Structures are given as structure tokens and as C-alpha cells.
Amino acid sequence: MRELLFALLLLTGLEVHAQDPIFSQFYAAPLQLNPAFAGSSYAPRAGAAYRNQWTGFNSAYRTYAVFYEQSLDRFNSGIGFNLEGDNAGDGILRTTRFSLNYAYRLKISDQLAVKIGAEAGMHQTALDWDQLVFPDQLDPIEGAVITTSEQRPDQLNKTLFDVSSGLLLLSNRFWLGVGLKHLNTPNQGYLLLNDNLSGGLPLRYTVHGGTEIIVKKGNKAQSASFISPNFLFVSQGPFKQVNIGAYAALGPVFTGIWFRHTFENSDAAILMLGFRQEMFKIGLSYDLTVSGLAGRAGGTYELSFGIFFDKGKKRPFDLNDCTKMFH
């Protein structure tokens, strides 16, 4: 019973959402990964991603993200916005984040540049108290029919200011980035019955990078074919994970495979298939759980959609256009 689980977490003074959701298709939501990605392509782009985690449990976690970003070449800059939502336990706990992103590009040489990104936004979390079922409500025969003696908190939602930053090293051969989320560690203490037990939202460290191996150059009629090995490392509070794998594209069709490890145990194998036609791109991925939850939690599905506002003009290499897998 998800309602009883959340109630037990509250009673024991544990924070029920101490880790940010991370997409398996992490480059489908680039601003969620690193604010330095703002303006990381030579034309404006927008995208959306949806994640349904652990389908074996009823509405365990559902996450979405919507973003837009574009380059301001005249100012060596990029701007964008990012909207994220996370729904845990079929609406028992809802988190919404909206942020504005800015990145400045510093050209080191003709083949190397550094982007410095900043993010500022609002972080809102809401708890639906009426959906919770506490242990003292349970009748051995009838189930949850007794009125609880637990006191309803005065505050069931909280809006916080959130600040993040990032750094991105770009070349025509590779990219390497570092993202720091929640620099001000906003406090979510209202989620606890004992506010003194709460700390701020833990700082999230993200390190990511990769390279791109061109198999066949693209043209106006067909996208390039390439292989793109890449990795992601995330650390937030006691939680750590690393994703290692690669994208591969053959014309308009692209695919990917990764393995995710949480340092305590192997977590999932990630399989992805997608299609790109002109300015549109769609991707579908499945996380095959290989941890102790396998067979009970079910898998995890993600769907991503992107729009790349390419005017169709042929252009020379641009350090701002860091990787074709975004397109």
C-alpha cells in the first residue's frame, strides 16, 4: 500500500524525496543535467521527456520535463528554460521545478571552447495528506476505516528558491561537463513531522561526457551516421549512480544501450530506439531492472520528443554545436 508506506516515512522522520529524478535518456533533458547546455546547438530547439518508473508498483513515480533553449551568437551566450514535474504515489507527493538558464561561451581555440552556465528557479513540493493511510487507521478485518490520531500539518506545500551552475568543455571530438544542482540546498523540512530532523535538499554533483565517431557524413537528404560512447555520474547525498553506454545512429534511425550501477548494486540495463526526420525526433527507452527488485518492481519506460528548429542551411563546424545526438 503506497499510502501506508508514505505515512510510515513521515512518522519515522525520513524525507520521502531526497533524490532528484534522473532520466535514462539523460541528453533528452539537457538543462536538467547541466545548465551550461543552454544554447548548445546552432539553432533553437525544444523537447519533452516522460518517465514512468517501476511499472510493477501502482503509480510509483512519474516524471516529466519540458525545455527550450537557443544560442545568442552575438553575445557568445545561450538562454533557455526548464520545467520539471515529479509525481510520487499517484499524487501523494508532487514536486514541480521551473528554472531559467544562461550560459556564456568562452572560445579557447578554433577547436576548443568552455561554457559556463547558471540556473535560477523555483522548487515547489506538495503533499496530499488526505491520501495517506496511517497504521492506527487499520482495522484487522475492514482495513483502513478508523480515523487517525495523527495531526494534519499546517503547511502541506512549500515553494523554495533554487540555484544551480555548470561547466561544459567542448571540442569537435569530445565534450565533458560538470553540473552542480541546489547550490543553496533549499530546505524541504515541512515534509517531516519533526522539522528539526530535516536538512536541505542535498547538493547534486553530475559529471558527464562522451565522444562522437562519424561513420558517414550527413547531407540535406539524410542525417549523419555515428557512434557516440558516453557516460554519466551522479552523486546526491548517500545516492550515487553511474551510466555507461553509447548512442548509435544510421541515417534517421538511432539506438542506444547503457548499464546503470548504483555503487551498492547493479540497477538496470537501458535499451533505446528512436527516429529522426527533418526537424522532429522521438525516442523510446526501457529500463530492464536487474537489481533485487527485478520481478517485483517491473521495468521503467521513457518517451522523449524533440523539435530542432533547423533552417536547413548548410553551415561550417561550430563549437556551440557540441553533439549531433541532440539533433
N, C-alpha and C positions, 0 to 999 in steps of 0.2 A: 504494500500500500504506500504509494508515494506521499500521500498526505501525512501519514503517521511518521514516515521517515523524516520529512522536513520538520515536523513537530519535535521529534527527538533531537534533531540537530540544534534546534533553538533552545530546548531545555538544558542540554549539556553545555551550552555556551559556545558552540562551534559556529564559525562563519560558514554559511552554506554556499558561498560562491566566491572562493578566494583565488580563482584562476581564470584568466581571460580565455574565451573560446579561441581556438586556432583552427583555421580551415586547412583541410588536407590539400586542396588546390590553393596553396598559400599565395601564389602570384596572381590569382584571380581577384584578390582583395589587397592590392599592394599597399595602400595607405594604412590599412590595419596592421601591416607588417612593419612598415618603416615610413615616417613622414617625408623622408628625403626622396621618395619616389614621386613626389608631386612634380609634374612636368617632365616625366621620364620618357616620353615618346615625342616624335617630331610633329604630331598632330593631336588635337584633343581626343580624349577617349572617356568612356563611361562604362560602368559594369555593375553587375549584381551577382551575389552568391547566396545560396541557401543550403543549410546543413541540417539533416535530421539524424541525430546521434543515437545509437543504441536502440534500434527499432524493436528489439525483443522486449524492451520495457515500454509501457504505455506513456508516450509523450515525455520521454526523459529530458532531452534537450533539443531545442530547435533554434537555430541561429541564422541570421541573415545579415547581409551588408550591401550597401549601395554607395557607389563613389563616382566622382567626376574629377578629372584633372586635366590641366593643359599647360603648355610651356609658354613663357613670356620671353621670347628670344631677345627682344630689345633690352631687357633688363637682366639677362642671364639668370632667369628665375622660372619657377613653376608654382602654380597655385592649385588648390583642389579642396574638396570637402569629402567627408566620410561619415556615413550613418550606419550604425550597427545596432542590432537588437538581439537579445537572447532571452528565450522563454524556457524556463525550467519547471518540470512537473505540471504541464498543461496550464501554465499561467499562474502557478503559486508564487513563483519568483520571476520577475521580469526586469531586465536591465536594458537601458537604451543609452547609446552614446552618440553624440554629434560633435564633430570637430572640423575646424578649418586648418588647412595645411599650407605651408610655404617652404620652398626650397631654393637655395641660391647655388648656382653652379660656378665653380672656380676652375678655369682651364689651366692645367699644369703644362701640357704639351699638346701637339696635334693628335696624339693618340691616348691621352690620359686626362681625366677630369675628376674633381671631387664635388659632391653635392652635400650641402649642409641643410638639414630640414628641421622645422619646428612645427609643433601642433598644439592648438589650444581648443578646448571644447568643454561641453557639459556631460556629466555622467549621472544618470538617474536610475535608481533602483526602487522597485515597488513590490511589496509583499501582500498577497491576498490572504489575510488572516482567516477569512470565513471558509476557505477550502481546507484548512488544517484540521487534522484529527489527532487529539492528544490521548495518551494512554488511559487517563481517567474517564474518557468518554466511552470506552469499550465495554460492552456487556458480553459475557461469555457465550450467550445464545443469540442475542439480537444484533450484536455488532455495535457500530457507533451510533448509539441512541441517547447517551447520557450527556447532560450539559457539563462542559469543562469548568474547572475552578481556576484555570489559568486566566490571568488578566490580560486583556487586549491592550497592546501598546498604544500610547497616544499618537505616535508617529509611525506610519506604515509605508512612507515613501520619502526619499531623500535625493536632493539634487546637489551635485558637487562639481566644482571646477577642477579640470584635469589638464595637465601639461605633459607633453612628450617631446622627444627630439630624436634625430637620427643622422647618420653619416653614410654616404654611399660613394664608393670608389669605382669609376667606370673606365673601361677601355674598349677597343674594338675586339678584344679577345676574351675578357672576363669582367665580372662585377663582384664586389664584396661590400657588404653593408652591415651596420650595427644600429639597432634601434633600442631606445630607452623609453619605455612607456610608464606613465604615472610617476613622473619625477617628484610631484608634490605629495605622493601617497595619500590620496583622498580617503577620509575616514567613513566607513560604512557601518559604524557602531550601532545604529538603530536596529540592525537585524538581530541583535543579541538581547536576551532578557537582562543580561548584566552588561551594560555598556562599557564598564571598566575592563572587561576582558578583550575588547576589540582593539586591534591595531588598524593602521591604514591599509588601503589596497596595496599589496606588495609591488615593488618596482619590478618590471618585467624586462629582462635582458634578451635581446634577439640578435643572433649572428647568422647571416645567410650569404650565400654566394654561389657562383657557378661559372660555367663557360659555355661557349657555343661552337659547335663544329659544323660548318656548312658542307652539306653533301652535294647540293645542287642549287645554284643561284636562282632566285625568283625573277619574274618579269611581270608585266602588267596583266598577263593572262593567268599566271599561276604563282602561288606563294612559294617561297624558298623551302627546300627540304634540308633539315638539320637535326642534329642530336645535341641535347643540352643537359649534361650532367649538372646537378645542383644539390645543395644541402641547406638545412635549416636547423638551428639550435635555439631552444627557448628555455629560459630559466625564470621562474617566478615563485618566490617563497620556497617551499620544500619541493615544488614540482619542477621537473626537468624532462625535456624530450629532445630527441634528435631525429630528423627525417633525412634519409639519403636515397637518391634515385635519379631519374632522368626523364626529360621530355624527349620525344622524337616526332618529327613531322615529315610527311611525304605529301607534298603539294597541299591540298586543302584539308587533309586528314592528319590529326595529331593524336598521340597517345602518351601515356606516362606510367611509370611504375616506381613506387617508393617503399621503403620499410621504415616504420616508426618504432623507436625504442624509448622507454621512459626511464632508463637507468636502473629502475627497480625490476623491470621485467620487459620482455618483448610485448609490444602492444598490438600492432596491426600491419598488414600488407595492404598497400593502397594501389588500386588499379584505376586508370582513367582513359577515357576515349572522348575525342572531340572533333569538331568540324569547323572550318573557317571558310567563308565565302564572301569575297569582297569586304565590306565593312563590318560584317557580323561574325561573331564567334560564339560557340556553345560547347560546353564541356560537362561530362557526367563522370563521377568517380564513385567508387565503392571501397570502403574500408573493411577488409576481412579481419575480424578480431582473432588474434592468436594468443591472447593472454588467458588467464584463468576465467575470464568472463565469457570465453567462447562457448557457444551453445546455449547461453542464457541471455546475454545482452543483445545478441543479434548483430548485424552489421550497421554501417553508417553510410548514408547516401549524401552526395553533394551535387548540386546543379549550379553551373555558372553561366553567365551570359555577358557578352561584351560587345560594345559598339566602338569602332575605331573610325573617327571622322577624317579619313584619308581623302584628300582631294584628287588622288590618283596621279599626282605629279612625281616624276622620277627625280630623286634627289641624291646628292653625294652622301658619303658616310657622315653621320652626325653623332658626336659623343653623347648628346642628350638622348639618343635613341638606343638605349642600353641593351635591349634584348628583343629579338623578334617574337619570342614566345608570348609577350604581352599583346601582340597584334593578332 
